[in-house]
Amino acid sequence: MTDAKLDDAAIETTMLRLVAERGADKTVCPSEVARALGGPHPDGWGPLMQPVRRTAVRLAHAGRIAILRKGKPVDPDDFRGIYRLSLPAAGVTSEAPFGSGPGSQSGV
């Protein structure tokens, strides 16, 4: 897959499929998404990790997935390190629980 649009669509489709297959209260490692597309060798899936992250952030903003760190949802615009992907919690939208207003606690 060399077409960037095809890659974005394939990443999104694969990510949503894996999260849905895993089910509620279960998570998917972003590398699982990359490996599903790039194969088992790091030369194939490694370069996909940043596009996977960008897709995860976009889908989290849309409320289609949740990004978790240490088992808790994080602000898609303000997270670092190891993270997992899951189905969004019932009732959580892209505006909650992470506000971007003056009361938000980024960097905590």
Helices and strands as residue ranges (DSSP letters): H 4-22, H 30-38, H 42-45, G 46-48, H 49-61, E 66-69, E 72-73, E 84-86
